[in-house]
Amino acid sequence: MPEPRKTRPDFLIVGAMKCGTSTLATYLASHPALHLPVHEVHFFDREPNFRRGPEWYARQLWRGCPSRKRSGVLLGEKTPTYSYQADCAERMHRLVPKARLIWIFRDPVERTYSNYLHRWKKGAENLRFEEAIAAEAQRIESDVFLGYVERSKYVLQIERFLNFFSLEQMHFLTLEALLQNPLERLNAIAGFLACQPFVGPLPPVHRNATRMPVSPLALRMVGSAFGYDRLPYRTVRRLSNLVTRPPPPLPPHMRPRLQGIFDPYNARLAELTGLDISPWSARG
């Protein structure tokens, strides 16, 4: 089989994390003219990967692509960290200046809490939610990924990308709209990518229900001692997933507090993108 000629993505799902990017990528990959690798590539946001160069990146993009799709396919990838990492937009513009960028957003209060739970269940967070939010301004100086609130200020991320890409290169949607009418939202993306419309019925997609380990303390201890990417941690994490429990609900008093933070950013987001984000405020 000849080597594919295309070595750059036509489109990227750039964010935001915990906003349904995996669900969206699964839907898009079901289209006969679109291909996305199953796993996040992390080329522009991780220095070791970026140093491997465009050839390495091209190989990752084609991973898992069936032979029937190799001719004329639109190539994409999904790595939601791209929207948040400060240097990704410039790096992307240098390599793929004409790429189309897809953004999906979610009620920022829900996203913030989901991001916190994501780290807590891995043992990477030791503060209660209220404490983590109160200390965020200081904590984020040493670890940008502790910016649960900061990462939910979506308009700031778009504005950073607008220094390098035009608004016409971007497509925006919300998770709430995607779940309510997936075929309509996907066909809006098909139009944006200039490919044939999606035809129903759509394939089922797996939506992860958040489950918490009974003892995240054990995960935190092993991760701190050996590293969160090492075998001892991965082994303990697999074992901890054998017995889980539902996550604690968002503390009720935190919703109005967070909404007050997000309201001005949400207003700017709606003005810039034209998105209907009224369901977010209705939750209050």
ROLUM-428603 format. One record per residue (C-alpha): residue in three letters; x, y, z. Coordinates in steps of 0.1 Angstrom, whole numbers, plus 5000, padded with zeros to 4 digits. Example, Ala and Ser with C-alpha at 12.3 -4.5 7.8 and 13.67 -1.06 7.14 Angstrom:
REM residues 2
+------+------+------+------+
! rest !   px !   py !   pz !
+------+------+------+------+
!  Ala ! 5123 ! 4955 ! 5078 !
!  Ser ! 5137 ! 4989 ! 5071 !
+------+------+------+------+
This chain:
REM residues 284
+------+------+------+------+
! rest !   px !   py !   pz !
+------+------+------+------+
!  Met ! 5000 ! 5000 ! 5000 !
!  Pro ! 5015 ! 5034 ! 4990 !
!  Glu ! 5024 ! 5058 ! 5018 !
!  Pro ! 4996 ! 5084 ! 5023 !
!  Arg ! 5006 ! 5118 ! 5008 !
!  Lys ! 4988 ! 5139 ! 5033 !
!  Thr ! 5011 ! 5148 ! 5063 !
!  Arg ! 4991 ! 5175 ! 5080 !
!  Pro ! 4957 ! 5176 ! 5096 !
!  Asp ! 4928 ! 5193 ! 5078 !
!  Phe ! 4910 ! 5199 ! 5111 !
!  Leu ! 4916 ! 5197 ! 5148 !
!  Ile ! 4893 ! 5195 ! 5178 !
!  Val ! 4913 ! 5218 ! 5201 !
!  Gly ! 4891 ! 5220 ! 5231 !
!  Ala ! 4878 ! 5222 ! 5257 !
!  Met ! 4887 ! 5194 ! 5281 !
!  Lys ! 4858 ! 5177 ! 5299 !
!  Cys ! 4834 ! 5192 ! 5273 !
!  Gly ! 4826 ! 5161 ! 5253 !
!  Thr ! 4855 ! 5161 ! 5229 !
!  Ser ! 4857 ! 5123 ! 5230 !
!  Thr ! 4820 ! 5120 ! 5222 !
!  Leu ! 4824 ! 5145 ! 5193 !
!  Ala ! 4855 ! 5127 ! 5180 !
!  Thr ! 4838 ! 5094 ! 5180 !
!  Tyr ! 4809 ! 5108 ! 5160 !
!  Leu ! 4832 ! 5125 ! 5135 !
!  Ala ! 4853 ! 5093 ! 5130 !
!  Ser ! 4822 ! 5074 ! 5119 !
!  His ! 4819 ! 5096 ! 5088 !
!  Pro ! 4833 ! 5078 ! 5057 !
!  Ala ! 4853 ! 5108 ! 5046 !
!  Leu ! 4868 ! 5117 ! 5080 !
!  His ! 4896 ! 5101 ! 5100 !
!  Leu ! 4908 ! 5108 ! 5135 !
!  Pro ! 4932 ! 5086 ! 5155 !
!  Val ! 4915 ! 5070 ! 5185 !
!  His ! 4940 ! 5084 ! 5211 !
!  Glu ! 4949 ! 5121 ! 5217 !
!  Val ! 4982 ! 5129 ! 5199 !
!  His ! 4995 ! 5157 ! 5221 !
!  Phe ! 5019 ! 5169 ! 5195 !
!  Phe ! 5017 ! 5207 ! 5200 !
!  Asp ! 5014 ! 5206 ! 5238 !
!  Arg ! 5041 ! 5181 ! 5249 !
!  Glu ! 5077 ! 5191 ! 5242 !
!  Pro ! 5091 ! 5155 ! 5237 !
!  Asn ! 5064 ! 5148 ! 5211 !
!  Phe ! 5069 ! 5182 ! 5194 !
!  Arg ! 5106 ! 5176 ! 5191 !
!  Arg ! 5099 ! 5143 ! 5172 !
!  Gly ! 5089 ! 5165 ! 5143 !
!  Pro ! 5062 ! 5166 ! 5116 !
!  Glu ! 5070 ! 5131 ! 5103 !
!  Trp ! 5062 ! 5116 ! 5136 !
!  Tyr ! 5031 ! 5137 ! 5138 !
!  Ala ! 5019 ! 5124 ! 5104 !
!  Arg ! 5024 ! 5088 ! 5114 !
!  Gln ! 5002 ! 5094 ! 5145 !
!  Leu ! 4975 ! 5110 ! 5125 !
!  Trp ! 4972 ! 5080 ! 5102 !
!  Arg ! 4971 ! 5054 ! 5130 !
!  Gly ! 4941 ! 5031 ! 5127 !
!  Cys ! 4929 ! 5045 ! 5094 !
!  Pro ! 4913 ! 5017 ! 5074 !
!  Ser ! 4924 ! 5013 ! 5038 !
!  Arg ! 4889 ! 5023 ! 5025 !
!  Lys ! 4894 ! 5058 ! 5039 !
!  Arg ! 4929 ! 5065 ! 5027 !
!  Ser ! 4919 ! 5081 ! 4994 !
!  Gly ! 4905 ! 5116 ! 4997 !
!  Val ! 4900 ! 5115 ! 5035 !
!  Leu ! 4899 ! 5146 ! 5056 !
!  Leu ! 4924 ! 5141 ! 5084 !
!  Gly ! 4919 ! 5153 ! 5119 !
!  Glu ! 4928 ! 5148 ! 5155 !
!  Lys ! 4915 ! 5156 ! 5190 !
!  Thr ! 4936 ! 5169 ! 5218 !
!  Pro ! 4917 ! 5193 ! 5241 !
!  Thr ! 4948 ! 5205 ! 5259 !
!  Tyr ! 4957 ! 5225 ! 5228 !
!  Ser ! 4932 ! 5252 ! 5236 !
!  Tyr ! 4946 ! 5258 ! 5271 !
!  Gln ! 4984 ! 5255 ! 5266 !
!  Ala ! 4998 ! 5290 ! 5259 !
!  Asp ! 5022 ! 5281 ! 5231 !
!  Cys ! 5000 ! 5257 ! 5211 !
!  Ala ! 4983 ! 5283 ! 5189 !
!  Glu ! 5016 ! 5297 ! 5176 !
!  Arg ! 5030 ! 5262 ! 5171 !
!  Met ! 4999 ! 5251 ! 5152 !
!  His ! 5000 ! 5281 ! 5130 !
!  Arg ! 5035 ! 5275 ! 5120 !
!  Leu ! 5028 ! 5240 ! 5109 !
!  Val ! 4991 ! 5240 ! 5098 !
!  Pro ! 4981 ! 5277 ! 5092 !
!  Lys ! 4951 ! 5267 ! 5071 !
!  Ala ! 4937 ! 5241 ! 5094 !
!  Arg ! 4901 ! 5243 ! 5106 !
!  Leu ! 4896 ! 5243 ! 5143 !
!  Ile ! 4866 ! 5228 ! 5162 !
!  Trp ! 4857 ! 5240 ! 5197 !
!  Ile ! 4831 ! 5224 ! 5219 !
!  Phe ! 4821 ! 5239 ! 5252 !
!  Arg ! 4801 ! 5229 ! 5283 !
!  Asp ! 4784 ! 5248 ! 5312 !
!  Pro ! 4817 ! 5261 ! 5328 !
!  Val ! 4805 ! 5253 ! 5363 !
!  Glu ! 4799 ! 5217 ! 5354 !
!  Arg ! 4832 ! 5216 ! 5335 !
!  Thr ! 4852 ! 5231 ! 5364 !
!  Tyr ! 4838 ! 5205 ! 5388 !
!  Ser ! 4843 ! 5177 ! 5364 !
!  Asn ! 4880 ! 5187 ! 5359 !
!  Tyr ! 4885 ! 5187 ! 5396 !
!  Leu ! 4869 ! 5153 ! 5400 !
!  His ! 4891 ! 5140 ! 5371 !
!  Arg ! 4923 ! 5149 ! 5390 !
!  Trp ! 4908 ! 5138 ! 5424 !
!  Lys ! 4899 ! 5103 ! 5413 !
!  Lys ! 4935 ! 5099 ! 5399 !
!  Gly ! 4949 ! 5108 ! 5433 !
!  Ala ! 4964 ! 5140 ! 5419 !
!  Glu ! 4943 ! 5164 ! 5440 !
!  Asn ! 4943 ! 5165 ! 5478 !
!  Leu ! 4921 ! 5195 ! 5486 !
!  Arg ! 4883 ! 5197 ! 5489 !
!  Phe ! 4867 ! 5215 ! 5459 !
!  Glu ! 4860 ! 5247 ! 5478 !
!  Glu ! 4896 ! 5248 ! 5490 !
!  Ala ! 4910 ! 5241 ! 5455 !
!  Ile ! 4890 ! 5270 ! 5440 !
!  Ala ! 4900 ! 5294 ! 5468 !
!  Ala ! 4937 ! 5285 ! 5464 !
!  Glu ! 4937 ! 5284 ! 5426 !
!  Ala ! 4953 ! 5318 ! 5419 !
!  Gln ! 4984 ! 5307 ! 5439 !
!  Arg ! 4985 ! 5270 ! 5429 !
!  Ile ! 4983 ! 5277 ! 5392 !
!  Glu ! 5016 ! 5296 ! 5393 !
!  Ser ! 5034 ! 5262 ! 5399 !
!  Asp ! 5010 ! 5239 ! 5380 !
!  Val ! 4989 ! 5254 ! 5352 !
!  Phe ! 4967 ! 5223 ! 5352 !
!  Leu ! 4953 ! 5232 ! 5386 !
!  Gly ! 4935 ! 5261 ! 5369 !
!  Tyr ! 4900 ! 5245 ! 5371 !
!  Val ! 4883 ! 5279 ! 5369 !
!  Glu ! 4908 ! 5294 ! 5345 !
!  Arg ! 4904 ! 5266 ! 5321 !
!  Ser ! 4866 ! 5273 ! 5319 !
!  Lys ! 4871 ! 5309 ! 5307 !
!  Tyr ! 4867 ! 5297 ! 5271 !
!  Val ! 4867 ! 5331 ! 5255 !
!  Leu ! 4902 ! 5338 ! 5267 !
!  Gln ! 4914 ! 5307 ! 5248 !
!  Ile ! 4896 ! 5317 ! 5216 !
!  Glu ! 4911 ! 5352 ! 5218 !
!  Arg ! 4946 ! 5338 ! 5221 !
!  Phe ! 4940 ! 5316 ! 5190 !
!  Leu ! 4927 ! 5347 ! 5171 !
!  Asn ! 4962 ! 5361 ! 5172 !
!  Phe ! 4971 ! 5333 ! 5147 !
!  Phe ! 4939 ! 5320 ! 5131 !
!  Ser ! 4908 ! 5338 ! 5117 !
!  Leu ! 4874 ! 5334 ! 5131 !
!  Glu ! 4863 ! 5319 ! 5098 !
!  Gln ! 4886 ! 5289 ! 5105 !
!  Met ! 4868 ! 5281 ! 5137 !
!  His ! 4836 ! 5262 ! 5144 !
!  Phe ! 4819 ! 5264 ! 5178 !
!  Leu ! 4793 ! 5242 ! 5195 !
!  Thr ! 4782 ! 5232 ! 5229 !
!  Leu ! 4779 ! 5198 ! 5245 !
!  Glu ! 4744 ! 5205 ! 5255 !
!  Ala ! 4734 ! 5212 ! 5218 !
!  Leu ! 4753 ! 5181 ! 5206 !
!  Leu ! 4735 ! 5158 ! 5230 !
!  Gln ! 4701 ! 5174 ! 5223 !
!  Asn ! 4703 ! 5170 ! 5185 !
!  Pro ! 4735 ! 5153 ! 5174 !
!  Leu ! 4727 ! 5149 ! 5137 !
!  Glu ! 4720 ! 5186 ! 5133 !
!  Arg ! 4752 ! 5196 ! 5151 !
!  Leu ! 4773 ! 5171 ! 5131 !
!  Asn ! 4759 ! 5183 ! 5098 !
!  Ala ! 4768 ! 5218 ! 5108 !
!  Ile ! 4804 ! 5206 ! 5112 !
!  Ala ! 4802 ! 5187 ! 5079 !
!  Gly ! 4793 ! 5220 ! 5062 !
!  Phe ! 4822 ! 5237 ! 5079 !
!  Leu ! 4846 ! 5210 ! 5067 !
!  Ala ! 4830 ! 5209 ! 5032 !
!  Cys ! 4822 ! 5172 ! 5033 !
!  Gln ! 4790 ! 5152 ! 5026 !
!  Pro ! 4764 ! 5153 ! 5054 !
!  Phe ! 4761 ! 5127 ! 5080 !
!  Val ! 4734 ! 5101 ! 5074 !
!  Gly ! 4715 ! 5086 ! 5104 !
!  Pro ! 4712 ! 5066 ! 5124 !
!  Leu ! 4744 ! 5076 ! 5142 !
!  Pro ! 4765 ! 5050 ! 5159 !
!  Pro ! 4762 ! 5047 ! 5197 !
!  Val ! 4789 ! 5065 ! 5216 !
!  His ! 4802 ! 5055 ! 5250 !
!  Arg ! 4798 ! 5082 ! 5276 !
!  Asn ! 4819 ! 5077 ! 5307 !
!  Ala ! 4800 ! 5079 ! 5339 !
!  Thr ! 4824 ! 5093 ! 5365 !
!  Arg ! 4832 ! 5068 ! 5392 !
!  Met ! 4855 ! 5075 ! 5422 !
!  Pro ! 4879 ! 5051 ! 5438 !
!  Val ! 4871 ! 5043 ! 5474 !
!  Ser ! 4906 ! 5054 ! 5485 !
!  Pro ! 4922 ! 5081 ! 5463 !
!  Leu ! 4948 ! 5085 ! 5491 !
!  Ala ! 4965 ! 5053 ! 5480 !
!  Leu ! 4967 ! 5065 ! 5444 !
!  Arg ! 4981 ! 5098 ! 5456 !
!  Met ! 5008 ! 5081 ! 5477 !
!  Val ! 5019 ! 5058 ! 5450 !
!  Gly ! 5018 ! 5085 ! 5423 !
!  Ser ! 5039 ! 5108 ! 5445 !
!  Ala ! 5064 ! 5081 ! 5453 !
!  Phe ! 5068 ! 5065 ! 5419 !
!  Gly ! 5053 ! 5090 ! 5394 !
!  Tyr ! 5019 ! 5091 ! 5378 !
!  Asp ! 5031 ! 5076 ! 5345 !
!  Arg ! 5049 ! 5046 ! 5360 !
!  Leu ! 5038 ! 5010 ! 5363 !
!  Pro ! 5033 ! 5009 ! 5401 !
!  Tyr ! 5007 ! 5038 ! 5399 !
!  Arg ! 4990 ! 5023 ! 5368 !
!  Thr ! 4987 ! 4989 ! 5387 !
!  Val ! 4972 ! 5005 ! 5418 !
!  Arg ! 4949 ! 5025 ! 5397 !
!  Arg ! 4936 ! 4995 ! 5378 !
!  Leu ! 4930 ! 4977 ! 5412 !
!  Ser ! 4913 ! 5008 ! 5426 !
!  Asn ! 4888 ! 5008 ! 5397 !
!  Leu ! 4875 ! 4974 ! 5408 !
!  Val ! 4856 ! 4991 ! 5437 !
!  Thr ! 4842 ! 5025 ! 5430 !
!  Arg ! 4815 ! 5048 ! 5442 !
!  Pro ! 4795 ! 5077 ! 5426 !
!  Pro ! 4812 ! 5111 ! 5428 !
!  Pro ! 4800 ! 5136 ! 5455 !
!  Pro ! 4776 ! 5162 ! 5440 !
!  Leu ! 4787 ! 5197 ! 5434 !
!  Pro ! 4783 ! 5217 ! 5467 !
!  Pro ! 4752 ! 5237 ! 5461 !
!  His ! 4767 ! 5270 ! 5474 !
!  Met ! 4795 ! 5268 ! 5448 !
!  Arg ! 4772 ! 5271 ! 5417 !
!  Pro ! 4762 ! 5307 ! 5422 !
!  Arg ! 4797 ! 5316 ! 5433 !
!  Leu ! 4812 ! 5302 ! 5401 !
!  Gln ! 4785 ! 5315 ! 5379 !
!  Gly ! 4793 ! 5350 ! 5392 !
!  Ile ! 4829 ! 5345 ! 5381 !
!  Phe ! 4819 ! 5331 ! 5347 !
!  Asp ! 4791 ! 5354 ! 5337 !
!  Pro ! 4812 ! 5382 ! 5321 !
!  Tyr ! 4833 ! 5356 ! 5302 !
!  Asn ! 4802 ! 5338 ! 5290 !
!  Ala ! 4787 ! 5370 ! 5277 !
!  Arg ! 4819 ! 5377 ! 5257 !
!  Leu ! 4818 ! 5341 ! 5245 !
!  Ala ! 4783 ! 5344 ! 5232 !
!  Glu ! 4790 ! 5377 ! 5215 !
!  Leu ! 4821 ! 5363 ! 5198 !
!  Thr ! 4808 ! 5329 ! 5187 !
!  Gly ! 4770 ! 5334 ! 5184 !
!  Leu ! 4764 ! 5304 ! 5206 !
!  Asp ! 4732 ! 5300 ! 5226 !
!  Ile ! 4745 ! 5294 ! 5261 !
!  Ser ! 4712 ! 5303 ! 5279 !
!  Pro ! 4710 ! 5267 ! 5292 !
!  Trp ! 4740 ! 5273 ! 5313 !
!  Ser ! 4725 ! 5302 ! 5333 !
!  Ala ! 4692 ! 5283 ! 5335 !
!  Arg ! 4708 ! 5257 ! 5357 !
!  Gly ! 4711 ! 5282 ! 5385 !
+------+------+------+------+
